[in-house]
Amino acid sequence: MHGSAPYYLDAGRTSWDVERTERVLREHLLAWAPALPEGQTLAIEIRQIDLAGREMPVRGNDLRVLGGGADWPRITLHYTLRSGDTVLASGDDTVADMNYLDGRLREPRTELPYEKRMLDDWFHQRFAAATPSR
């Protein structure tokens, strides 16, 4: 699957929604760069997205309903941590938060707050580095 196009279970209903989801997640991931030790780089390829909640069309608009059941966010990704040309760590992870409605949100009024918190927690646990304050 490495190098193949991503398959998104739920990143939005339209191509515009998918592009927005990718942009928001990409910008959030880029914010981690200063948290890495000097000389290290982290490449992340998102392979699958399943956003928190479920989309429901309502009178021409889409409404995301958060039920707290089997609608938790999940993101599958491939990562490579390097120091110069040396690979320090590489692998595939599926990041999920089954209790996404129970935790405190750092930025509740931002786009994709549950996914951002989940990815921040993964980054902190995987790389034992402080996540950027935003």
C-alpha positions in Angstrom: 0.0 0.0 0.0 3.0 2.3 0.4 3.0 4.9 -2.3 -0.6 4.2 -3.3 -3.4 6.8 -3.3 -5.1 7.3 0.1 -8.5 5.8 0.6 -10.7 7.9 2.8 -13.6 6.3 4.6 -15.0 9.7 5.7 -13.1 12.9 5.0 -16.2 14.8 3.7 -18.8 14.3 1.1 -17.5 16.5 -1.6 -14.0 16.9 -3.2 -13.9 20.4 -1.6 -14.6 18.8 1.8 -11.8 16.3 1.3 -9.4 19.0 0.2 -10.2 21.1 3.3 -9.8 18.1 5.6 -6.4 17.3 4.0 -5.3 21.0 4.3 -6.4 21.3 7.9 -4.6 18.1 8.9 -1.4 18.9 6.8 -1.2 22.4 8.5 -1.6 20.8 11.9 1.1 18.2 11.3 3.5 20.9 10.0 3.1 22.7 13.4 5.0 19.7 15.0 8.3 20.5 13.2 9.6 22.8 16.0 9.0 20.1 18.6 11.4 17.7 16.9 15.1 17.8 18.0 17.3 19.8 15.8 18.3 17.9 12.6 15.4 15.5 12.7 12.6 15.5 10.2 9.3 13.6 10.3 7.5 12.6 7.1 3.9 11.5 7.5 1.7 10.1 4.8 -2.0 9.9 5.7 -3.5 6.8 4.1 -7.0 6.7 5.5 -9.3 9.1 7.3 -12.5 8.4 9.2 -13.6 11.7 10.9 -15.4 11.8 14.2 -19.1 11.5 13.9 -21.2 10.9 10.8 -22.3 13.3 8.1 -26.0 13.7 7.6 -27.4 15.8 4.8 -29.9 18.4 6.1 -31.7 20.6 3.6 -28.8 21.0 1.2 -26.2 21.3 4.0 -24.1 18.7 5.7 -24.3 18.3 9.4 -21.8 16.3 11.3 -23.5 14.4 14.2 -21.3 13.2 17.0 -22.9 10.2 18.6 -20.1 8.9 20.8 -20.7 5.3 19.6 -18.9 3.6 16.9 -18.2 6.9 15.2 -14.9 7.7 16.8 -12.1 9.3 14.6 -9.5 7.0 13.0 -6.5 8.0 10.9 -4.1 5.4 9.3 -0.7 6.8 8.5 2.8 5.9 7.6 5.7 7.8 9.2 9.4 8.1 8.8 11.6 9.9 11.4 15.0 10.8 10.1 18.2 12.4 11.3 19.9 13.5 8.1 20.0 10.5 5.9 19.6 8.0 8.8 16.1 6.5 9.4 15.5 6.6 13.2 12.0 5.1 13.1 9.5 4.2 10.4 6.2 2.4 10.5 2.4 2.3 10.0 0.0 3.3 12.7 -3.8 3.5 13.0 -4.5 6.3 15.4 -8.0 6.2 17.0 -9.8 7.7 19.9 -12.8 5.6 21.0 -13.5 8.0 23.9 -13.3 11.2 21.8 -16.2 12.9 23.5 -14.9 12.3 27.0 -11.6 14.4 26.8 -11.1 18.1 27.0 -10.5 19.8 23.7 -7.6 22.2 23.4 -9.3 24.3 20.8 -13.0 23.3 20.7 -13.9 26.0 18.1 -11.3 24.9 15.5 -11.8 22.7 12.5 -11.4 18.9 13.3 -10.7 19.4 17.0 -11.1 15.7 17.9 -8.7 14.6 15.1 -6.1 17.2 16.0 -6.2 16.2 19.7 -5.9 12.5 18.7 -2.9 13.2 16.4 -1.2 15.4 19.1 -1.6 12.5 21.6 -0.1 10.1 19.1 2.8 12.3 18.3 3.6 12.9 22.0 3.4 9.2 22.8 5.2 7.9 19.7 8.1 10.4 19.7 8.2 11.4 23.4 8.3 15.1 22.5 6.2 18.0 23.5 3.5 18.9 21.1 3.5 22.5 19.9 1.4 24.9 21.8 -1.2 26.5 19.6 
